[in-house]
Amino acid sequence: MKAEELRSMSAEQLGVKLQDLKKELFNLRFQHAINQLDNPHKITDVKHDIARVMTVLREKNA
């Protein structure tokens, strides 16, 4: 996910996207804990996406 894509979204859409990413991160961590995660790098990717969404949300609120 690119920051340009996120900047074109509204604050409400970004909030929904943030919730979805947090749920996905929870599920990935759970899969990793029970050794069912094929690619552990996905956890890092989702964390970076969460950070991007939060950064864009802060930009819009400022």
C-alpha positions in Angstrom: 0.0 0.0 0.0 1.3 3.4 -1.0 1.0 6.7 0.9 -0.5 8.3 -2.3 -3.4 5.8 -2.2 -4.0 6.6 1.5 -4.0 10.3 1.0 -6.8 10.1 -1.6 -9.0 8.4 1.0 -11.2 10.3 3.4 -10.6 10.3 7.2 -13.5 7.9 7.7 -12.2 5.4 5.1 -8.8 5.6 6.8 -10.3 4.8 10.1 -12.0 1.7 8.7 -8.8 0.7 6.9 -6.9 1.0 10.2 -9.4 -1.2 12.0 -9.1 -3.8 9.3 -5.3 -3.8 9.4 -5.3 -4.1 13.2 -7.6 -7.2 12.9 -5.3 -8.6 10.3 -2.3 -8.1 12.5 -4.0 -9.8 15.4 -4.8 -12.8 13.1 -1.3 -13.0 11.8 0.2 -12.9 15.3 -2.2 -15.7 16.3 -1.2 -17.8 13.3 2.4 -17.2 14.1 2.0 -18.3 17.7 0.5 -21.6 16.6 3.1 -22.1 13.8 0.6 -21.9 10.9 2.0 -18.7 9.4 3.9 -19.4 6.1 5.5 -16.0 5.7 6.3 -14.2 9.0 7.4 -11.1 7.0 3.7 -10.3 6.5 3.5 -9.2 10.1 6.1 -6.5 9.4 4.3 -5.4 6.2 1.1 -5.0 8.1 2.8 -3.0 10.9 4.2 -0.7 8.2 0.8 -0.3 6.6 -0.7 0.6 10.0 2.0 3.2 10.5 1.3 4.7 7.1 -2.4 5.0 7.8 -1.8 6.6 11.2 0.6 9.1 9.6 -1.9 10.1 6.9 -4.7 10.4 9.5 -2.5 12.8 11.6 -1.8 14.8 8.5 -5.5 15.2 7.7 -6.3 16.1 11.3 -3.6 18.8 11.5 
